[in-house]
Structure formats: structure tokens, C-alpha cells
Amino acid sequence: MFELNGWSWVSRPLRGRGSRWARLVLLTFTALPFGCSGSDGAAGDDAEAFAGPSDFGGSTGSLVPTSPGPQPPVESVVASGERGAAVDALRLPAAAAAPSQTVLVNPYVEAATDPFSTFAADVDTASYDLYRSSLFNGGTLPAAETVRTEEFVNFFAYDYPAPSSDDADPFRIDVAAASDFFDTPRTLVRVGIQAQKPSAFEKKRTNVAFLVDTSGSMQDELKLPLVKVLLSEAVDLLEEGDRISIVTYGANTSVALDSVDASQQSAIRRAIDGLGADGSTNGAQGIQLAYRQVADHFVEGGINHVILCTDGDFNVGVSDTDGLVELIERERKSGITFTAVGFGLDPNDEMMEAISNKGNGVYGIVASETQARDYARQRMLNSLQLVAKDLKIQVEFNPEYVYAYRLVGYENRALQDVEFRDDWVDAGEVGAGHRVTALYELALNREQMPRGVDSVPGEVSEEPREIEPEDLVLVKVRYKDLDASETDAAREVRRALGFGEVGTPDDDLRWAGAVADFAELLRQSPLVSPTLLDQIQATIEAQVDRDPERAEFVELFFRARPLLEARR
């Protein structure tokens, strides 16, 4: 558990093209024993002094605690910012026994000077998986730095219109907006993208290598035993003509199952049953061997994929995140995609998210038998069967109607505005049936800004304004066909929302907004107040019977709420 010491804007020049500036909210934390809210184990004065930003448009109050207490030492790092490039930030060690953490929150950006928000698509949901595991298995809240708001929002299904087989593009864009969301002056804009849903007969031939961590750290009952469950479920989903191989790394790196046709189930299941954990972890060597297994049986026009099953404890060979990212980037050019699936209660989240992104895969977390089966049956094949690659989103705001906007989440997926039409830039991949949801909070005038919060003026954008005078936002989506090369031009689709179309939120927008606010509270964002918990609860309870995922979220909310309130 962590105590919020304070917050501040971090302002640094962007690196890369141009000389623009960026700001992020920097949060500072001190680690506390679980169940404590202050050094004496009770709610401290600092929490009471914190004025939540549910107070909009006032001249009194502040987001800064009146008694912030001692600040931990800091060191400079580079983090990704709202304005789409690397910015200098600060990493604050929470405590000697706890991992250092950086929690950055997108700021409000003034539309008059910088009307463009650009980012890469992201359909990962591992951050939500970690939250579920923390509560169900450990009875604790997740570490703030593992909470990525967009992954909470994207975990759930929404009724976005799907493209038909006659559509020129493999997805459709849905845009909606509602004013006075949760009885605050903010206007909430939702950008939804729904990919084509594949028919059963459309499944492509699959050539997959499972790279299994069999090091000593995988002996835990929530690790290697669950890997075996996932692999067994995967065997049932693959068909004759598909290929499967298993590579292991631990005390040694070896091929436990040379690539065979998926119809050879007896041999495949013997290899799965024979997996055991022992030794140190040379993950990089295993990755290279798994890629060779797939490359030796490469399926033209099919799915060629490596799935890493690990807790992320690499301690031999190339073991740092940057080195592994470089390795995955090199191998990606061969046409073989890569996904990391984390196992256990405390996987190496930062590393596995980074290498999955660079491998054009979808990162997930498994910490129960149910999650293992669900991942195989509901997410694995959709993650493998892509419908678009290098998908980038740019939202243009009309300064005639919008004073400032804030992208909720996607802090580590931001792009420079000029990179939107730079078709050499790698971006996100979207699988069959996937949905991408992005939320923006708007202040339509200065008086609607949260109390005590400054907007970022930014530098005047050099990008041409394309929005029509009557529109509130213009959403532009740029992507490449799956067979396009790095030098091929991307396709672009757009959808506008008129200012007159702002209305009341539908059930999907209410749900997404409630989930986003809740995730921001888990991150201890200074831009969302705990006073919203009652409205979040009322919103999610109204949809508890809609589907099992929403019902589970409600159950988790009631476990998490007292822990959140004890932290205030």
C-alpha cells in the first residue's frame, strides 16, 4: 500500500522532431505496510488535507496536500508523455524494500494551441488481469504503477457497430459524447473502434511455438501448472494442418516438442505433461530458439507466432528490458509475431508489456485455472489473427468549442503529432473481433477546469487543421493492411462528431467512464476524487446482470472499495 506524498507538474522539452514541450503529472509515493494509511496505521492528516478535483470551477482548494511530509530521493528517467514523445520525468523509489515506480498522468491540454492528440492503438488487458489477481489471490490493491487505465476500459465488451464483409476497412469508428458526466462540468468523449469478427471458416492456418519458462521460479502452483492448463486448452483449439512446438528454458534451453501437426495430440500432451521447473532463467536464448522453430515451418499467409509463458524472471543472458526489446524488434521483421503471457501474482509487468508491444502481440496475465482456460478460448486465437497493423489514432479538437482536453490513459502509447502520417512508425496491431476504446475529458471553457488544476498551453501545432467548423471532434485512424511493407502507404479513415450531437451517456459510455474513474483512483491520480465512488458504484450495479465480466467487476469493486477508502 502507498501513501500519496504529493504531486506536481513535470515540464520538459520533447526529444525527437521539433522543439516542443510536454507536461505530465508526477505523483510521489511512500510504501506503507498493507492496512495502514499513515505512519501510525490510521488515516493521516495528509489524506484529509487533500482536496479532490470533484470540486470544479472554484477559486479555493488545492490538489497539493498541505503537509506533504518528507520526499524520497529522485533520479531522472525518460517517460512517454501526453504530447507524444519522450520527456524527462522523475522516478521515485517508494522504499528500500519496494520497487521504484513512476506514475504519470496525462494533463489537460489547451485546444487553441495544440488541438491534436495522437497515440498508438492498444488492446492489452494485462493491467486489469493483475488487478483481478491482486484482489482474488492476495486480497490487496495492485501497485499504482501497474494500473494502466486504458487496459481496464478495454477489458470489457461494448456494443460498437461492426464492419460488414462489404466494408472497405476491417473496422468501424464509433464516436459519442456526453456532458456533465457524473454531475461534474466535464464532457466525456468516447472513441470506439470495432474490428471485424471472424467466422469459424475464416480461421487461418496457425504455426505457433509456446516458449515455456521452466526455471525454478515457475514451481509455484500459480505458474507452471497453469501454463500446462493453457497449453492443454490450446491443443483443443488447434486443428489438423496447424503446427505446434514447445521450447523450454530454465536450467537448460531445449526443444521439448519439435514442431508437429496439431492432430498429433498424444505426442503433444506427453510433452506438456513432462514439463518441470528447475534452474536459472536464460530467456533470451529460449526466445531465439522458439523463433527458429516457427521460422522452419513458416506458413505463408497464415499465423506465425511465439507465445512466451513466464513470470518474467530473466536472470541469465540478455535480461534487461531494453536488450529484450531490441531482440524482439529484430525478430519481428521476419513476419513472426510475439506475445508474452505472465503467470503468478507478481510477474515482471514492465518487461512483458514492452516486449509484447514490440512483438506486435497482446500481453495478458494468468493467475488462476479459470483465467488460463479463458485466455486460451477467448483471447489467444483473436490475438493471433490480426486484421490491421500499425494502427494509429489522432483526435482533433475544435478550439471554438473546447478549451482543454485530457486523454484518459495511454500514457505510454503516445506519438508525436507528425508521426501520425509517418508510415515508417510502428504502432498498434488489432486482432479479429478486438475493440479499442479511448476516453477524453473535455473542459469546454476555463470555468469547467477542475479546481486547482492548470492546463498545458503547449506550443502552436504546425499540423494543418482539418476539422469542420460545426464539429466538436474529428477522429482519424490510420492503419496498414497485413501484407503491407514498411514502405507501403497506410490507409486513413475518419469520423467526426458535431457539437450538436453531444447528449446523455448510453450504458456503454457510463460503464467505460465509471471503469476509467475507478482505475484512475487505483493509480492515485490527483485528477479524480474518491468522492466519485458512490456514483461509480451506482453505475456498475445497474449493469451487474449484463454479462459475467461486468458482474465480476462489481464483485471486485466491493472488495477494493474499503481498501481504497482506508488509503485516503
Secondary structure, DSSP 8 states (H G I E B T S, - for coil): -EEEEEEEEEEEE--SSS--EEEEEEEEEEE--TT-SSTTSS--HHHHH---TTSBS-SS--SS-S--------EEEEEE-TTSSEEEEEEB--BTTB--B-EEE---EETTT--EEEEE-----HHHHHHHHIIIIISS---GGG--HHHHHTTS--------TT-SSSEEEEEEEESSGGGSS-EEEEEEEEE----GGG---EEEEEEEE-SGGGGSTTSHHHHHHHHHHHHHH--TT-EEEEEEESSSEEEEEEEEETT-HHHHHHHHHT----S---HHHHHHHHHHHHHHT--TTSEEEEEEEE-----SSS-SHHHHHHHHHHHHTTT-EEEEEEESSS--HHHHHHHHHHTT---EEE-SHHHHHHIIIIIIHHHHSEEEEEEEEEEEE-TTT-SEEEEES-GGGB--GGGTT-TTS--EEEETT-EEEEEEEEESSGGGSBTT---B------S-----TTEEEEEEEEEE-TT--TTS--EEEEEEEEGGG-B---HHHHHHHHHHHHHHHHTT-TTS-GGGHHHHHHHHHTTTTS-HHHHHHHHHHHHHHHHHHHH-
